[in-house]
Amino acid sequence: MEFPGKQKLVAVLDAAVALAGGLDPTVPVAAALCRLHADPTLQLPAALRTPVAGHYARRELHLSPEHGYSVVAMTWAPGQGTPVHDHGGAWCAEVVWQGRLAVDDYVPVEHEEPYWRFARAGRTELGTGGSGRLQPPDEYHAVHNPDPAQVAVSIHVYQRRLLRCHVFVEDPAAPAGWLRREERVLASDALD
């Protein structure tokens, strides 16, 4: 997918990943995303602001052939969100391009497959230009758009193309306070 400023986005992210030199890349990548958000020459396609009915939209913008990271734009209609989930051991950095997102972090307390129990470790509210990062093993979280009227758009950089993850969902057969772990295939939505 091409858009004005994409070459700059790739160059800045390549430099941020290379700067990490094998250490935690989420710090320089999150800082790079904040700089890119403030750069008026980077203009994401207007269609990214269009939500998908029934679920938040995932649209891949770039897959780095050199570093392996993936850049995904997510579009969140008012109230849309995720269940508690992981990233399959992949790091992630993100910036809210438009709107607001709430991120709830969780810590696993115990599990007996397929059921897990979590304690909420905190909540972060990110406004436009705000960034977050996630580094395994601290990767359990849920994200949602808390705004009742405005669409949110976020840009996520993952360590690699994220094709599947684990989600933790309510199950009437589970003991009280426990969630069932299941694998979910992550697809990309078309950019209309």
Secondary structure as UniProt FT lines:
FT   TURN            4..5
FT   HELIX           6..20
FT   TURN            21..22
FT   HELIX           26..37
FT   TURN            40..41
FT   HELIX           46..49
FT   TURN            53..54
FT   STRAND          57..63
FT   TURN            65..67
FT   STRAND          70..76
FT   TURN            78..79
FT   STRAND          84..85
FT   TURN            88..89
FT   STRAND          92..98
FT   STRAND          101..112
FT   TURN            113..114
FT   STRAND          115..126
FT   TURN            128..129
FT   STRAND          131..135
FT   TURN            136..137
FT   STRAND          141..144
FT   STRAND          152..158
FT   STRAND          164..169
FT   TURN            172..173
FT   TURN            176..177
FT   STRAND          179..185
//
